Structure formats: structure tokens, C-alpha cells
Amino acid sequence: MLSPRRKDFPLDAEHISLSHAPKARLTSAGTGERMRGETAGTKGAGMRYDFLVETYETERIKVLSVWSEFRDEDLPVRPRADDPRGRSVREQMVHQCVSENLWFINMLGIDVSAPPLPATETPIEFIKRYAEDSKKRLAALTAKDEPWWESQTKFFDAQRSRSWVMVRRIAHTAHHRGQQMAMLRMQGRDLHSNYGPTADTGGLMQNHAPTIYAYDSIEALVAGESAGGAKRKLHGAGGKAVTERPD
């Protein structure tokens, strides 16, 4: 997956060639989009809710990273082919785009003035649409001050602070991303790092498995996937256990 840099996230290990290197800052060339660095912006430096802005920044990267692992033919796949209760891959991507757009507009008052869905529903087009819209949301969040985060807003039929709503939004996104990662395993796919090592990057952290991200930036991800894929190679666990309770 991508490699956002945060001192408070397990995915702060670098990709395989930098797994023990000092933490570095990387911006997406030509865009100013931060992929590794101290915070999402300097305007709110020291602001009490910077951690929410930083968390949203890393969460959007994780979403795009997982989406890059899917293929076009995966879109109609469901957890069980004959059970429509489980969202398909396409429905998961649609839900992420539409749901986040509605939460930000109706609960946080942030409207990016763009259609939430791509004109053509393929993995790369979903990636491009969400990358563009979430980048604008990140910029808007970066500009907010503490009174904005602490003010009340409507959360369905209740009143909550905007900071409370943002925590729930992040949890909502992480919940569905986990479902999609499980679906990738059901399809027999390899997984690059999202939070840290995976079975395909070397297994367990305690066995010193490296963290290997597919791409260094969102820009690299979009360019690579548009060209048919250019992810880093994975080397597997080398016969080592990949869970704490192997069968």
C-alpha cells in the first residue's frame, strides 16, 4: 500500500528497502500532497484536533491502496455469490464515495462541489474520483480551528461535536476497508502493507517482517494503476508463521 508517515501509526515502518531507515517526508510531486511527514498542514500546527486531520489523511491513503489491489473483474464479486446481503466490491466503492460525500456535506459542512461517483465505474476511475475529492476534503479540514471542531452539528437524529462525528467517520471507513481486504483474501490475492506487515510481506512483526507498500504516493499509485499496475514485488513469509495461532 502507500506509506503515510505518522509517529502514532503502526504503518510507520518504511517499505522493504527502508524498513529500518529514519522517517522521511515525501510529497506527491507537483501536487503538494503529503504522503510522509509531520502533519497534514502547518496552518493548524499545535491545534488540539490535528490528530483527526492526520488520521483522515492516512485513512484516505489506505482506502486507495486497498482499491488498487482489485481488478476490473472483481467489481461484481460478493462474499457469497448467491447472497445479495453482502456488498459487492463495486457496491463497497460506491458506498465509500457516496457515504463520505454525504457525511461531509450534511454533518461537517464541507462540499467539494463534485459528483461523488466516476462516470465510468472501474477500479482506477473510483481511485481517481476518491483521490481528488478526499484531497479537497483534507485541505478543508486542515484549515479548521478548534472552535469549529468543538461546535455542535447534526448527526442523524442527535447533536454531536464535529470532532465526535469525524471519529465516527474514520471508524466507518476503516470498517468497510477491512471487509474489502477480507474479500481480497477470498479471491486469493496478495496484500501489500496497509497498517504494517502482511503474510505476503513476511508475516509477523515479531519475526521482523518488513512493511512493504505498493506505492510511495497517491500520484504514483494513480500513474501505476493507469498503466496496468506497477506495485512493488512481494516476497512472502519464507515459510515462517503468518499468524500467532497457525493451524
Phi and psi in degrees as GROMACS dihedral restraints (atoms count N, CA, C in turn):
[ dihedral_restraints ]
;  ai    aj    ak    al  type     phi  dphi    fc
    3     4     5     6     1   -78.6    20    10
    4     5     6     7     1   174.7    20    10
    6     7     8     9     1  -130.0    20    10
    7     8     9    10     1    74.1    20    10
    9    10    11    12     1   -69.3    20    10
   10    11    12    13     1   146.7    20    10
   12    13    14    15     1  -108.7    20    10
   13    14    15    16     1   113.5    20    10
   15    16    17    18     1  -142.9    20    10
   16    17    18    19     1   136.3    20    10
   18    19    20    21     1   -68.9    20    10
   19    20    21    22     1   -19.7    20    10
   21    22    23    24     1  -106.6    20    10
   22    23    24    25     1    18.0    20    10
   24    25    26    27     1  -120.0    20    10
   25    26    27    28     1   140.1    20    10
   27    28    29    30     1   -59.5    20    10
   28    29    30    31     1   -24.8    20    10
   30    31    32    33     1   -82.9    20    10
   31    32    33    34     1    22.5    20    10
   33    34    35    36     1   -78.8    20    10
   34    35    36    37     1     0.1    20    10
   36    37    38    39     1   -74.3    20    10
   37    38    39    40     1   147.2    20    10
   39    40    41    42     1   -78.6    20    10
   40    41    42    43     1   173.9    20    10
   42    43    44    45     1   -65.4    20    10
   43    44    45    46     1   175.8    20    10
   45    46    47    48     1   -53.9    20    10
   46    47    48    49     1   -38.5    20    10
   48    49    50    51     1   -78.8    20    10
   49    50    51    52     1    -8.7    20    10
   51    52    53    54     1  -127.8    20    10
   52    53    54    55     1    24.5    20    10
   54    55    56    57     1   -62.9    20    10
   55    56    57    58     1   -22.6    20    10
   57    58    59    60     1  -124.0    20    10
   58    59    60    61     1    19.2    20    10
   60    61    62    63     1   -84.6    20    10
   61    62    63    64     1   159.3    20    10
   63    64    65    66     1   -59.3    20    10
   64    65    66    67     1   147.7    20    10
   66    67    68    69     1   -66.1    20    10
   67    68    69    70     1   140.1    20    10
   69    70    71    72     1  -127.2    20    10
   70    71    72    73     1   166.2    20    10
   72    73    74    75     1  -108.6    20    10
   73    74    75    76     1   133.5    20    10
   75    76    77    78     1  -135.1    20    10
   76    77    78    79     1   132.8    20    10
   78    79    80    81     1  -113.9    20    10
   79    80    81    82     1   151.2    20    10
   81    82    83    84     1   -69.8    20    10
   82    83    84    85     1   118.1    20    10
   84    85    86    87     1   -54.4    20    10
   85    86    87    88     1   130.9    20    10
   87    88    89    90     1    82.3    20    10
   88    89    90    91     1    -7.0    20    10
   90    91    92    93     1  -118.5    20    10
   91    92    93    94     1   -20.1    20    10
   93    94    95    96     1    73.3    20    10
   94    95    96    97     1    11.5    20    10
   96    97    98    99     1   -80.6    20    10
   97    98    99   100     1   123.1    20    10
   99   100   101   102     1   -83.0    20    10
  100   101   102   103     1   127.9    20    10
  102   103   104   105     1  -112.5    20    10
  103   104   105   106     1   -34.7    20    10
  105   106   107   108     1  -134.4    20    10
  106   107   108   109     1   130.1    20    10
  108   109   110   111     1   169.7    20    10
  109   110   111   112     1  -175.5    20    10
  111   112   113   114     1   -76.7    20    10
  112   113   114   115     1   -43.3    20    10
  114   115   116   117     1  -157.4    20    10
  115   116   117   118     1   168.9    20    10
  117   118   119   120     1   -72.6    20    10
  118   119   120   121     1   -14.9    20    10
  120   121   122   123     1  -173.6    20    10
  121   122   123   124     1   162.7    20    10
  123   124   125   126     1   -96.5    20    10
  124   125   126   127     1   -17.8    20    10
  126   127   128   129     1   -59.5    20    10
  127   128   129   130     1   -38.1    20    10
  129   130   131   132     1   -98.5    20    10
  130   131   132   133     1    23.0    20    10
  132   133   134   135     1   -53.6    20    10
  133   134   135   136     1   125.8    20    10
  135   136   137   138     1    82.3    20    10
  136   137   138   139     1    -0.3    20    10
  138   139   140   141     1   -69.2    20    10
  139   140   141   142     1   141.0    20    10
  141   142   143   144     1   -57.0    20    10
  142   143   144   145     1   -29.0    20    10
  144   145   146   147     1  -106.1    20    10
  145   146   147   148     1    18.3    20    10
  147   148   149   150     1   -54.9    20    10
  148   149   150   151     1   -34.9    20    10
  150   151   152   153     1   -62.6    20    10
  151   152   153   154     1   -29.8    20    10
  153   154   155   156     1   -72.6    20    10
  154   155   156   157     1   -37.8    20    10
  156   157   158   159     1   -64.7    20    10
  157   158   159   160     1   -45.0    20    10
  159   160   161   162     1   -63.3    20    10
  160   161   162   163     1   -40.4    20    10
  162   163   164   165     1   -66.0    20    10
  163   164   165   166     1   -42.1    20    10
  165   166   167   168     1   -60.9    20    10
  166   167   168   169     1   -40.1    20    10
  168   169   170   171     1   -59.1    20    10
  169   170   171   172     1   -45.6    20    10
  171   172   173   174     1   -72.3    20    10
  172   173   174   175     1   -34.3    20    10
  174   175   176   177     1   -65.4    20    10
  175   176   177   178     1   -39.4    20    10
  177   178   179   180     1   -65.7    20    10
  178   179   180   181     1   -34.6    20    10
  180   181   182   183     1   -64.8    20    10
  181   182   183   184     1   -42.6    20    10
  183   184   185   186     1   -63.0    20    10
  184   185   186   187     1   -41.4    20    10
  186   187   188   189     1   -58.4    20    10
  187   188   189   190     1   -51.5    20    10
  189   190   191   192     1   -62.8    20    10
  190   191   192   193     1   -36.0    20    10
  192   193   194   195     1   -63.3    20    10
  193   194   195   196     1   -46.4    20    10
  195   196   197   198     1   -63.9    20    10
  196   197   198   199     1   -42.7    20    10
  198   199   200   201     1   -60.3    20    10
  199   200   201   202     1   -33.2    20    10
  201   202   203   204     1   -67.5    20    10
  202   203   204   205     1   -16.0    20    10
  204   205   206   207     1   -81.9    20    10
  205   206   207   208     1   -15.0    20    10
  207   208   209   210     1   -85.6    20    10
  208   209   210   211     1   153.8    20    10
  210   211   212   213     1  -107.9    20    10
  211   212   213   214     1   162.9    20    10
  213   214   215   216     1   -54.3    20    10
  214   215   216   217     1   -41.2    20    10
  216   217   218   219     1   -71.1    20    10
  217   218   219   220     1    -9.9    20    10
  219   220   221   222     1   -79.4    20    10
  220   221   222   223     1   -18.3    20    10
  222   223   224   225     1   -54.3    20    10
  223   224   225   226     1   -41.3    20    10
  225   226   227   228     1   -83.1    20    10
  226   227   228   229     1    -1.8    20    10
  228   229   230   231     1   -69.5    20    10
  229   230   231   232     1   135.0    20    10
  231   232   233   234     1  -116.6    20    10
  232   233   234   235     1   163.4    20    10
  234   235   236   237     1   -55.2    20    10
  235   236   237   238     1   -41.6    20    10
  237   238   239   240     1  -127.3    20    10
  238   239   240   241     1   124.5    20    10
  240   241   242   243     1   -58.3    20    10
  241   242   243   244     1   -31.7    20    10
  243   244   245   246     1   -99.4    20    10
  244   245   246   247     1    12.6    20    10
  246   247   248   249     1  -123.7    20    10
  247   248   249   250     1   101.7    20    10
  249   250   251   252     1   -71.7    20    10
  250   251   252   253     1    -5.0    20    10
  252   253   254   255     1   -69.5    20    10
  253   254   255   256     1   -27.4    20    10
  255   256   257   258     1   -88.4    20    10
  256   257   258   259     1   123.0    20    10
  258   259   260   261     1   -59.0    20    10
  259   260   261   262     1   140.5    20    10
  261   262   263   264     1   -74.7    20    10
  262   263   264   265     1   170.1    20    10
  264   265   266   267     1   -59.5    20    10
  265   266   267   268     1   -44.0    20    10
  267   268   269   270     1   -60.0    20    10
  268   269   270   271     1   -44.8    20    10
  270   271   272   273     1   -63.8    20    10
  271   272   273   274     1   -34.2    20    10
  273   274   275   276     1   -65.2    20    10
  274   275   276   277     1   -43.8    20    10
  276   277   278   279     1   -66.4    20    10
  277   278   279   280     1   -42.1    20    10
  279   280   281   282     1   -60.8    20    10
  280   281   282   283     1   -45.2    20    10
  282   283   284   285     1   -62.0    20    10
  283   284   285   286     1   -42.6    20    10
  285   286   287   288     1   -59.5    20    10
  286   287   288   289     1   -48.2    20    10
  288   289   290   291     1   -65.4    20    10
  289   290   291   292     1   -47.7    20    10
  291   292   293   294     1   -71.8    20    10
  292   293   294   295     1   -45.9    20    10
  294   295   296   297     1   -62.3    20    10
  295   296   297   298     1   -47.6    20    10
  297   298   299   300     1   -63.2    20    10
  298   299   300   301     1   -40.4    20    10
  300   301   302   303     1   -58.9    20    10
  301   302   303   304     1   -45.4    20    10
  303   304   305   306     1   -68.2    20    10
  304   305   306   307     1   -41.4    20    10
  306   307   308   309     1   -60.6    20    10
  307   308   309   310     1   -46.8    20    10
  309   310   311   312     1   -66.1    20    10
  310   311   312   313     1   -39.5    20    10
  312   313   314   315     1   -70.1    20    10
  313   314   315   316     1   -53.8    20    10
  315   316   317   318     1   -81.3    20    10
  316   317   318   319     1   -29.5    20    10
  318   319   320   321     1  -106.4    20    10
  319   320   321   322     1   -32.1    20    10
  321   322   323   324     1  -110.3    20    10
  322   323   324   325     1    -7.4    20    10
  324   325   326   327     1    68.2    20    10
  325   326   327   328     1    28.0    20    10
  327   328   329   330     1  -115.2    20    10
  328   329   330   331     1   113.2    20    10
  330   331   332   333     1  -119.4    20    10
  331   332   333   334     1   119.1    20    10
  333   334   335   336     1   -86.8    20    10
  334   335   336   337     1     1.9    20    10
  336   337   338   339     1    53.4    20    10
  337   338   339   340     1    50.1    20    10
  339   340   341   342     1  -146.1    20    10
  340   341   342   343     1   150.1    20    10
  342   343   344   345     1   -64.0    20    10
  343   344   345   346     1   134.7    20    10
  345   346   347   348     1   -71.6    20    10
  346   347   348   349     1   -18.5    20    10
  348   349   350   351     1  -115.3    20    10
  349   350   351   352     1   148.9    20    10
  351   352   353   354     1   -72.8    20    10
  352   353   354   355     1   156.2    20    10
  354   355   356   357     1   -66.0    20    10
  355   356   357   358     1   -34.9    20    10
  357   358   359   360     1  -116.6    20    10
  358   359   360   361     1   123.3    20    10
  360   361   362   363     1   -92.4    20    10
  361   362   363   364     1    85.0    20    10
  363   364   365   366     1  -126.1    20    10
  364   365   366   367     1   160.8    20    10
  366   367   368   369     1   -53.1    20    10
  367   368   369   370     1   -45.4    20    10
  369   370   371   372     1   -67.3    20    10
  370   371   372   373     1   -33.5    20    10
  372   373   374   375     1   -73.4    20    10
  373   374   375   376     1   -36.1    20    10
  375   376   377   378     1   -61.9    20    10
  376   377   378   379     1   -42.0    20    10
  378   379   380   381     1   -59.6    20    10
  379   380   381   382     1   -48.8    20    10
  381   382   383   384     1   -62.0    20    10
  382   383   384   385     1   -43.7    20    10
  384   385   386   387     1   -64.6    20    10
  385   386   387   388     1   -48.4    20    10
  387   388   389   390     1   -69.5    20    10
  388   389   390   391     1   -36.2    20    10
  390   391   392   393     1   -60.3    20    10
  391   392   393   394     1   -45.3    20    10
  393   394   395   396     1   -67.0    20    10
  394   395   396   397     1   -46.9    20    10
  396   397   398   399     1   -70.0    20    10
  397   398   399   400     1   -42.6    20    10
  399   400   401   402     1   -68.8    20    10
  400   401   402   403     1   -29.4    20    10
  402   403   404   405     1   -63.3    20    10
  403   404   405   406     1   -41.1    20    10
  405   406   407   408     1   -66.5    20    10
  406   407   408   409     1   -38.4    20    10
  408   409   410   411     1   -65.4    20    10
  409   410   411   412     1   -40.5    20    10
  411   412   413   414     1   -60.0    20    10
  412   413   414   415     1   -44.0    20    10
  414   415   416   417     1   -61.7    20    10
  415   416   417   418     1   -40.7    20    10
  417   418   419   420     1   -66.0    20    10
  418   419   420   421     1   -42.0    20    10
  420   421   422   423     1   -64.0    20    10
  421   422   423   424     1   -38.6    20    10
  423   424   425   426     1   -60.0    20    10
  424   425   426   427     1   -30.6    20    10
  426   427   428   429     1   -83.8    20    10
  427   428   429   430     1    -7.6    20    10
  429   430   431   432     1   -81.6    20    10
  430   431   432   433     1   147.0    20    10
  432   433   434   435     1  -102.4    20    10
  433   434   435   436     1   176.9    20    10
  435   436   437   438     1   -60.6    20    10
  436   437   438   439     1   -43.3    20    10
  438   439   440   441     1   -57.5    20    10
  439   440   441   442     1   -35.8    20    10
  441   442   443   444     1   -63.6    20    10
  442   443   444   445     1   -46.3    20    10
  444   445   446   447     1   -64.1    20    10
  445   446   447   448     1   -31.3    20    10
  447   448   449   450     1   -90.7    20    10
  448   449   450   451     1    -9.6    20    10
  450   451   452   453     1   -75.4    20    10
  451   452   453   454     1   154.9    20    10
  453   454   455   456     1   -81.7    20    10
  454   455   456   457     1   148.9    20    10
  456   457   458   459     1  -146.1    20    10
  457   458   459   460     1   167.0    20    10
  459   460   461   462     1   -82.4    20    10
  460   461   462   463     1   127.0    20    10
  462   463   464   465     1  -117.7    20    10
  463   464   465   466     1    92.7    20    10
  465   466   467   468     1    55.8    20    10
  466   467   468   469     1  -110.0    20    10
  468   469   470   471     1  -104.2    20    10
  469   470   471   472     1    17.6    20    10
  471   472   473   474     1  -129.2    20    10
  472   473   474   475     1   168.0    20    10
  474   475   476   477     1  -108.3    20    10
  475   476   477   478     1   128.9    20    10
  477   478   479   480     1  -141.4    20    10
  478   479   480   481     1   159.6    20    10
  480   481   482   483     1   -71.0    20    10
  481   482   483   484     1   156.5    20    10
  483   484   485   486     1   -64.4    20    10
  484   485   486   487     1   -33.3    20    10
  486   487   488   489     1   -63.6    20    10
  487   488   489   490     1   -39.5    20    10
  489   490   491   492     1   -62.6    20    10
  490   491   492   493     1   -45.4    20    10
  492   493   494   495     1   -60.7    20    10
  493   494   495   496     1   -40.5    20    10
  495   496   497   498     1   -65.5    20    10
  496   497   498   499     1   -38.6    20    10
  498   499   500   501     1   -59.5    20    10
  499   500   501   502     1   -44.4    20    10
  501   502   503   504     1   -66.5    20    10
  502   503   504   505     1   -36.1    20    10
  504   505   506   507     1   -64.3    20    10
  505   506   507   508     1   -43.5    20    10
  507   508   509   510     1   -63.5    20    10
  508   509   510   511     1   -42.2    20    10
  510   511   512   513     1   -63.8    20    10
  511   512   513   514     1   -39.3    20    10
  513   514   515   516     1   -60.4    20    10
  514   515   516   517     1   -46.6    20    10
  516   517   518   519     1   -63.5    20    10
  517   518   519   520     1   -44.6    20    10
  519   520   521   522     1   -63.4    20    10
  520   521   522   523     1   -37.5    20    10
  522   523   524   525     1   -58.6    20    10
  523   524   525   526     1   -50.9    20    10
  525   526   527   528     1   -71.4    20    10
  526   527   528   529     1   -31.8    20    10
  528   529   530   531     1   -63.8    20    10
  529   530   531   532     1   -39.1    20    10
  531   532   533   534     1   -62.2    20    10
  532   533   534   535     1   -39.2    20    10
  534   535   536   537     1   -60.5    20    10
  535   536   537   538     1   -41.7    20    10
  537   538   539   540     1   -69.2    20    10
  538   539   540   541     1   -35.2    20    10
  540   541   542   543     1   -66.0    20    10
  541   542   543   544     1   -36.8    20    10
  543   544   545   546     1   -63.8    20    10
  544   545   546   547     1   -38.2    20    10
  546   547   548   549     1   -66.0    20    10
  547   548   549   550     1   -34.9    20    10
  549   550   551   552     1   -62.2    20    10
  550   551   552   553     1   -41.6    20    10
  552   553   554   555     1   -65.0    20    10
  553   554   555   556     1   -37.9    20    10
  555   556   557   558     1   -62.7    20    10
  556   557   558   559     1   -27.0    20    10
  558   559   560   561     1   -87.2    20    10
  559   560   561   562     1     0.0    20    10
  561   562   563   564     1    76.4    20    10
  562   563   564   565     1    25.3    20    10
  564   565   566   567     1   -90.1    20    10
  565   566   567   568     1   153.9    20    10
  567   568   569   570     1   -75.6    20    10
  568   569   570   571     1   156.9    20    10
  570   571   572   573     1  -130.4    20    10
  571   572   573   574     1   124.0    20    10
  573   574   575   576     1   -74.7    20    10
  574   575   576   577     1   172.9    20    10
  576   577   578   579     1   -65.2    20    10
  577   578   579   580     1   144.6    20    10
  579   580   581   582     1  -126.0    20    10
  580   581   582   583     1   -46.0    20    10
  582   583   584   585     1  -111.9    20    10
  583   584   585   586     1   -24.2    20    10
  585   586   587   588     1   177.9    20    10
  586   587   588   589     1  -151.8    20    10
  588   589   590   591     1   -61.4    20    10
  589   590   591   592     1   151.7    20    10
  591   592   593   594     1  -124.8    20    10
  592   593   594   595     1   175.6    20    10
  594   595   596   597     1   -59.2    20    10
  595   596   597   598     1   -25.3    20    10
  597   598   599   600     1   -91.3    20    10
  598   599   600   601     1   -12.5    20    10
  600   601   602   603     1   -99.7    20    10
  601   602   603   604     1    -5.5    20    10
  603   604   605   606     1   141.9    20    10
  604   605   606   607     1    -4.9    20    10
  606   607   608   609     1    94.8    20    10
  607   608   609   610     1  -128.6    20    10
  609   610   611   612     1   -84.0    20    10
  610   611   612   613     1   145.0    20    10
  612   613   614   615     1   -59.1    20    10
  613   614   615   616     1   -40.2    20    10
  615   616   617   618     1   -66.8    20    10
  616   617   618   619     1   -15.3    20    10
  618   619   620   621     1   -96.0    20    10
  619   620   621   622     1    15.1    20    10
  621   622   623   624     1    63.9    20    10
  622   623   624   625     1    32.5    20    10
  624   625   626   627     1   -65.0    20    10
  625   626   627   628     1   136.2    20    10
  627   628   629   630     1   -77.3    20    10
  628   629   630   631     1   158.6    20    10
  630   631   632   633     1   -96.5    20    10
  631   632   633   634     1   121.9    20    10
  633   634   635   636     1  -123.1    20    10
  634   635   636   637     1   112.2    20    10
  636   637   638   639     1   -91.3    20    10
  637   638   639   640     1   147.0    20    10
  639   640   641   642     1   -66.9    20    10
  640   641   642   643     1   -37.9    20    10
  642   643   644   645     1  -141.1    20    10
  643   644   645   646     1   161.7    20    10
  645   646   647   648     1   -88.8    20    10
  646   647   648   649     1   -19.0    20    10
  648   649   650   651     1  -156.5    20    10
  649   650   651   652     1   164.6    20    10
  651   652   653   654     1   -64.3    20    10
  652   653   654   655     1   -39.0    20    10
  654   655   656   657     1   -59.6    20    10
  655   656   657   658     1   -44.4    20    10
  657   658   659   660     1   -65.3    20    10
  658   659   660   661     1   -37.5    20    10
  660   661   662   663     1   -63.0    20    10
  661   662   663   664     1   -49.8    20    10
  663   664   665   666     1   -61.6    20    10
  664   665   666   667     1   -44.8    20    10
  666   667   668   669     1   -64.6    20    10
  667   668   669   670     1   -44.5    20    10
  669   670   671   672     1   -64.6    20    10
  670   671   672   673     1   -46.5    20    10
  672   673   674   675     1   -70.0    20    10
  673   674   675   676     1   -32.5    20    10
  675   676   677   678     1   -64.7    20    10
  676   677   678   679     1   -28.0    20    10
  678   679   680   681     1   -92.6    20    10
  679   680   681   682     1     6.5    20    10
  681   682   683   684     1   103.8    20    10
  682   683   684   685     1     1.9    20    10
  684   685   686   687     1   109.2    20    10
  685   686   687   688     1   130.6    20    10
  687   688   689   690     1  -145.5    20    10
  688   689   690   691     1    40.6    20    10
  690   691   692   693     1   -70.4    20    10
  691   692   693   694     1   156.1    20    10
  693   694   695   696     1   -64.5    20    10
  694   695   696   697     1   148.7    20    10
  696   697   698   699     1   -73.3    20    10
  697   698   699   700     1   148.7    20    10
  699   700   701   702     1  -109.9    20    10
  700   701   702   703     1   149.1    20    10
  702   703   704   705     1  -117.6    20    10
  703   704   705   706     1     0.6    20    10
  705   706   707   708     1    73.4    20    10
  706   707   708   709     1  -175.8    20    10
  708   709   710   711     1   -94.0    20    10
  709   710   711   712     1    -2.1    20    10
  711   712   713   714     1    61.3    20    10
  712   713   714   715     1    33.0    20    10
  714   715   716   717     1    86.0    20    10
  715   716   717   718     1    -5.6    20    10
  717   718   719   720     1   -79.0    20    10
  718   719   720   721     1   156.7    20    10
  720   721   722   723     1   -62.2    20    10
  721   722   723   724     1   143.9    20    10
  723   724   725   726     1  -111.7    20    10
  724   725   726   727     1    -0.9    20    10
  726   727   728   729     1  -136.0    20    10
  727   728   729   730     1   165.5    20    10
  729   730   731   732     1   -74.9    20    10
  730   731   732   733     1   -19.0    20    10
  732   733   734   735     1  -130.2    20    10
  733   734   735   736     1    66.5    20    10
  735   736   737   738     1   -65.2    20    10
  736   737   738   739     1   143.7    20    10
